[in-house]
């Protein structure tokens, strides 16, 4: 990205990175976790400058709006005023706006990860060969999770959130199933807020070990303390299984609900709730593998949203061993995509799109060769980009704010530079994004009108302090569990 040389005011690297020093914590969180925890996690990310009434013009880029009314623009401009997009199209006259040169860039809506266990950030790739859900749990819930302190929740969430921003993921649904105390929840939320990501904190109960049993009632406090407004980057929901009482409590608080489920047994539980009209548009379901036909019909009829996990479901052999992508399409549902976790693989949405694209193509061909009279049509690159943007926004309950590039939407935007050696020459914009781009090609990330990555680098992140925070947390967890790190280990063992 280069500065435009027009007469409009220009945005410089110094202007993008200038921000206030240190991470601001609320007094309530300080009381909850103490000065030692705050010292261990502070001063990693500088506070981003608020969008205010600032105007930015992205100029001369290839725009993939994902909005049928706007369409695609081979070469055009996009104007941001404050936190919102105000114009998308050809040449836009915006005198006085800061100009970002988007030539040789593809401009897309930010990716939405519809399901991420963010607290596991410091456990990246600790178990790359895990082949079952039990193997995943052995390296998370049944070991390290039981020893997490509030500052470890902060570290995990911040590592994950910053990694997401770096990879062009502007929004995540943070499925936080390690809320061992009120302070743990506070610090998980603080990390999302400090990172600058758009996050949906889905608070859930731990899966193993001792904890305060403050959940789910603590959701009422969390909502009052952190989420007094719906007009903020980080919002709240419940993360719970198919449980009538827990869902009712979430709805009393006006919270959406995320549920992980798969298989016939859990299908029957969801069907029973659907029969009572307790499944609705405020429900999001993760994985969705090996469901009963009745459950698919109930999900479709209820207006619920779903997300599938192209890598997680295949890695751990969940459901039928393949992501439920085609099953969702067969039933007329539009799934979001999710990374799930980083304990076995990378953080990026580019790989999720590619895995889904190729698995669906292979499965469609297999059905045709097997004599299926009505085999599915192969998906297109636009189809999978829609899953990673538009459909993910629906899962987050934020379709009115994000997911497309259109006037009135909030400015969650990614610019992918196409003149790098791995992408040049770019002969198809959507093909370049879905089939070839990677994290290193993400030049600029804007969230809510604030630049969070510029010129290929995260803005305001002190990498020395970031690495110290990650190392300190990881060292503590390894010591508490007795884990002996082996960087070449074939399997995870304690």
N, C-alpha and C positions, 0 to 999 in steps of 0.2 A: 504494500500500500504506500503510495506516495502522496505528498501534499499537492493539491490542485493549485495551479499557478494563476488562477483567475483573480479578479479584483475583490472577490468575497474574502472574508476573514478566513484564515487557514487554521487547521487544527494540527498542532505539532506534537511530537512525542512527549515533550516536557509538559504540554498542556493536558495530555491524556493521563500522564502518570501522577501529576500533582494531586495530592490528597492529604487529608489530615493524618497525623501520625498516630498509630496505635489503634487497637480495637476497643471500642467502648462497650462496657458491660453494665447492665442495670444493677441497681443496689440489691434487688431481691436475689439475683443470681449470685452476687458476691457473698451475701449472707449464707446462701445455700451450700456453696462449695468451698469457701474459704480462700485465703490469699495464696496458698501454695498452688492450688489448681489454676487460679487465674494467672499466676506468674508463669506457669508451664505452658499456657496457651495464648498469652497476649502478644501483641506486636508482630503477628505473622502477616496479617492483611491490613493494609491501610484502608480507612473508610473511603468509599467512593464518593465523588462529588455528586450531590443530588441533581436529578434531571432539571428541576425548576422550570424556567421558561426557555432554556437553551434550545437553539435550533441547529440541527445538523443535516447536511445534504450529502447523501451517498450518490456520487456522480459517475455516470458512464458505465454502469455495470450491467451484466446480464441478469435479469430479475425473474426468478421462478416464484410466483406469488402464492401458488396453491389455492387461489381464489378464482372461481370460474368467471366472476364479474370483471376481475382485473386481467386475468390471463397471464401470459408470459411476455416479457419485453426483451428483445434481443440486445438492445442498448438503451438504457434509460436511467432515470434518477429516482431517488426515494427520499422524501423529506420527513424529518422527525422534529416535532416541536414538543419540548418537555419529554414526557414518557411515551407519547403517542405518535403513530404514523399519521401524517396529515395529507400526503400526496404520493402517488406512485404512477409513473408513466414515462413519457419521453423526456424532453428537455424541460426542466423545472426552473423557473426564475425565483430564487430565494435570496434576495439581497441581504447581506449581513450574516447569513448562516455560515457556520463552520463547515468547510467542505472536506470530505474524505474522497480521495480519488479511488473509484471502484473499477477503473479500466482493468481488463484481464482478471476480473473477479466475477464469480457467480454469487448472487445474493439470494438467500433462501430463508424461510422461517427457521428459528432455532429448533433443534431437535428436542423432543420431549421423551424422557425415559419414564415409562409408566409404572416402574416397580424396581426399587433399588434398596438394598439393605445397607444404608450408608455407613452405619457404625463400624462396619468391618474393614474400613479403608486401610488400616495399618497391616492387614493380613493379606495384602495383594499377592496373588499367585503362590500362596503357601501350600496349595494342594492341587497342582495342575492336572494330576492324573486321576482325581476323584471320579468314580464312575457310578456312584449311588448317592441317594439322599443321606444315607447313614454316614457315608464318607465325608460329605459336606458338613454334616452336623458334628462329626468328631473334631473337625478343625475350627468350629465356631461355637455353637450352643453348649456342647458338652465339655468344652475345655476353656478357651480364652474368655468366652462371654461371662462366665461366672466370676471372673476377677476384675471386670471392667470397673474403673472408677469414673466419676463424672468427667474428669479431664480426658479420660480415654474415649468417652463418647464424643467429646468435642473434637479430639484429634481425628478419630475415624470419620466423622461427618465432614470435617473441614477438608481432609485429604480427598474424600470422594467428591465433594462439591467442586473443589478447585480443579480436579481432574476432569470432571464433566464440562466445566466451562472451557477448559483448554481444548476439549474435543468437540466443541460446538453444541453441547447439550445445555440448553438454557433453562430447562425446567425438569425437576425430578419429583416423583412421588417417593418420599423417604419412608419405607416400610420399616419402622423402628421397633423390632421385637426384642429389645434388650433394655427396656425402661425399668431398671432395677430399683430406682427411687425417684422422688420428685426432682432431685438435683441432677440425676442422669438425664431426665427429659429436658430440663432447663438448658443443660449444656449442649445437647443435641440440637435444640432449636437455635441457640445462640450461634452455633457454628454455621448453620444454614444462613442465618441473617448476616453474619459477618462476611461470609464468602461472596455475597452479592448475587447468588443464584436465585431463581424463582423456585421455591420449594413448597411441596405439600407434605407437612410432617404428619405421617400416619402413625400415631402412638399406639404401641401394642405391648403385651405382656411378655416377659422373658420366657424362654422355652425350657430352661433347666436352672438348677442352683437356687440359692437363697436370694430373696428380694423382699421389698417392703410391702408388697401387695397393696400399693396405693392406687393401682390401676384397676378398673377404669375410672373410678371416682375422681382421680386427679385431673382428668380431662376438663372438668369444670373450672378448676383453678388455672390450668394452662390457657384455656380460652379467655378468661378474664384478664390474666396477666400479660399475655403476649399477643392476643388476637382480637383486640377490641374493634378492629376494623377489617372488613373484607377487602378493602382497597390497599393491600400491601403485598409485597413480593412473597412472603412466607405465610402460608395458611395452615389450617389444622383439619385433620380428620381422624377417624378411628381405624385401627388395623386389628381385625378380629375374625375368628372363624364363624361358621354359620351358627350363631348363638342368638336366640330370640331376645333374651334380656339385655345383652350387650348392645345389640342393634337398636333396641328401644331406647336405651340410655343415650346413644349417639344421636338419635333423632330428636330426643328432648333438647339436646344442646344445639341442634341445627347442623350437625356434622355429617358429611358423607362417610361412606364405609368402604374399606378395601378388604377383600377376603382372598386368601390363597386356598385353592382346592383343586382336586383331581380325583378321578376314579369313581366307580359306582357307589361306594358307601357314602362319600361326601355328596355325590349327586343326589342321593335320596334325601339327605338333610336339607339341601338347598331346595329341592322340589317341595318338601313339606312346608318350608317357609313361603315358597311361591304360592302354594295352595291357600295360604292365609293372607295373600296379598302383601307380604312383607319383603318382597324383592322388587326393587324399583329403579328409577333412573339415578338415584343417589348411591347405588351399589356399583363397585368395580371389582371384577374377579380376575385374579392372576392365574396363569398356567392353563387351566381348563382342559387338561388332557384326559382322554378315556372317559368322557362323560356319557351318561345315558341320553338317548334321543329326547326323552321327555325334558331333560334339563336344558338342552340346547333350545328347545321350543320355549321353555319358561324364560330363559335369558333373553331371547329375541323379543318375546311378547312384553316383557317387563320394561324394556328400554334401558336395561343395565348395560354398562360398558365392560369390555374385556381387554386384557392384554396377553400376548403370548411371548414366550421367551425362546427365541430361535436357538441360542447356544446353551442356555441352562437346561432346557428340557432334553436336548440331545446329549449333553455332557453327563447328566446324572440319571439318564434313563427314566425320566418322569413320564407319567401318563402312558402313552403307547410308544414312547421312545423318540417321537418326533414332535415338534411344536404343533399346536392345534391350529395352525394358520389356515390350512386348507379346510379343516372342519368349520372354522368360523366363516370362511368365505362360502362354503356349501350352504350354510344356514343364513346367509344374507347379513352377516354381522361384519363390522369394520373394526378389526382389532388394532390396538396400539402395540408397540414393541417395547420390550424392556430388557435391560442388561442383567438384572437380578442381583449379582454380586461380582466381586473381583477376586475372590479367593482362588479361582481357577483360570481366569482369562482376563482380557483387557476391558477398558472402560467405555469403548467407543461405540456409537450407533452405526457407523459405517459398516462394521462387521456384522451387526445384527441384520441390517438390510440385505447384505450380500448372502448371508447364510439362509435367510428366509427365501430370497429370490431363487437360489439354486435348489434348495430342498423342494420347494413347490414345483419348480420345473421338472425335477426328477420324478416326483410323485405323480404329477399329471401324466407324464409319459408312461410310467409303470401301469397306471390304471388303463390307459389306452391299449397298451400291449397285452394286458390281462383280459381284454374283451369288454371293458366297460362301455356300454352303449352311449353314455353321456359323460365322457371324461372332462375334467375341468380345463378351462382355457388357461394357458400360461399367463402368469402375472407379468405386468410391465414394470419398468423401473419407476414410472410415476406412481404405480399402485403402492410399491413398498415405501417410496418417499412420503406418500400420504399417511401410511401407518406410523411413520417416525415423526410426523409433525401434526397433521390435522387430527388423526385418531387419538394420538397421545394427549393432545389438548382436551379432547372430549373425556378421556379417562380422568384427567386432572380436574374436570369440572370447570375448565377455563376456556371453553370454545369462544366465549364472548370477548376474551382478552387476547388470546394468542393462537398460534397454529397456522395462520396465514398472514400475508403481507397485504394489508388493505387499510385505507383511511379509517381511523377510529380505533384500530387495534393498538395494543401496547407494543412498543418497539423491542421485540425479542428477535434478533436478527443475526445471521451468520454470513460472513463473506469468505468465500473459498477462492484462494488465489490459484489461477490456472496456468501461470507461466513458469511453474516449477518443472523440473526435468521429468517427474513422473506423470504430469498431466498435459504437458504441451506437445502438440497442438490439441486443443479441445474442440472436438467436432460435434459434440452433442452435450448440451448443458446438463440435463438430468442424468444421462448416462455417466457423465463425468462424476457427478456427486455420488451416485449410488454404486457404480461399478468400479470406480478407480480412486476416488479421493480418500485421504486419511487425515489423521489429526494434524500432521505437519503442514497440511495445506490450508488449515483454518487460520486465516489472517486476522480477522476481526470478529469479535463477539460483543454484541450490544444486548443488554438485558434491562427492560424498563427504561430505555433511553439513556442508559449509562454504559460507557465503553468499559468492558471487563477484560478484553484481550485486544491488543493492537500490534500491528507489525509482527504477528506471530508469537507474541509474548504476553503472558498474563500481566495485567496492570496492578501495581501496588502490592505485589506479593514478595515478601522477604524470604528468598529461598533458603538462606542459611538458617533462619529461625524456623522455617517450615520443616526442614530436614531434622533439626534438633528436636522439635516437637514430636515428629513421627518416630524418631529413633528412641527417645525417652519412653514413649508409650509402649512401643514394641518391646524394648528391653525389660520393662516392668512386667508385661504380660508373659514374656518368655520365662522370666525368673519365677513368677508365681506358679506357673503350670509345670515347671521343670522341663520345658521344651528345649532340646538341644538343636539349634538350627543347623541344617545341612543343605547348603545351597544347590547340591546336586541330587537331593533325595528323590527316589522313585515314588515314594508314597509318604503320607503324613503319619508320624508316630510320636507319641509322648511316652 
